[in-house]
Amino acid sequence: MPDDFHIRSARTDEQLLIRSMIRREHLDPLNVHWQNFLVAENAQGIIGIAQIKPYPGGRELGSLAVLPEHRRSGVGAALILALLAREAGPLVLFCLSFREAYYAKFGFQRVGMRELPVAFKFKYAMGWFFTRFLKHKLIVMARSVK
C-alpha cells in the first residue's frame, strides 16, 4: 500500500532533521543547505529528503534519504521526479553500483571520470577512496539536457 504523502520545499526549522537523516544514511555531508531540499511529508512528519547541490560548473542530485519503514513505496521516486521537474540542465549523481538500475529509470547513465565536469572529479576521487573497501563500487551517473 503506498504511503499518503506530499512533496514540498524544506523549511529553516528542518535543518537539524535533514542533517540527522544524512548522517544516519552515511551520505555526503558536504554542500548541504536546507534551501536546496525537497521533503516528503506524511501525517507523522518528514519521511524523505533530497536536494540538488550546486557546484561551479555543474549540479548534483544528492542527499536522497527515505526512512526505512517508507522505502519501496514511491517516496524516493516522487522526490527525484519533483527535483527533475525543476531542472532544465544536466545533472550528475554519485551512487554505489547496485543502485545503477534504479537511477537509470530517471534517465541517468553511467559516465566515466573523463566525462565529468572538473568540479566533480575531485569529489569522485574522494568518494572512491572512502568507498573502495565496500562490496559495491562507487559510480557516477549523468542525465543530459533533453
Secondary structure, DSSP 4 states (H G I P E B T S, - for coil): -----EEEE--GGGHHHHHHHHHHTT---SS--GGGEEEEEETTEEEEEEEEEEETTEEEEEEEEE-GGGTTTTHHHHHHHHHHHT--S-EEEEEEGGGHHHHHTTT-EEE-GGGS-HHHHHHHHHHHHHHTTSSS-EEEEEE---
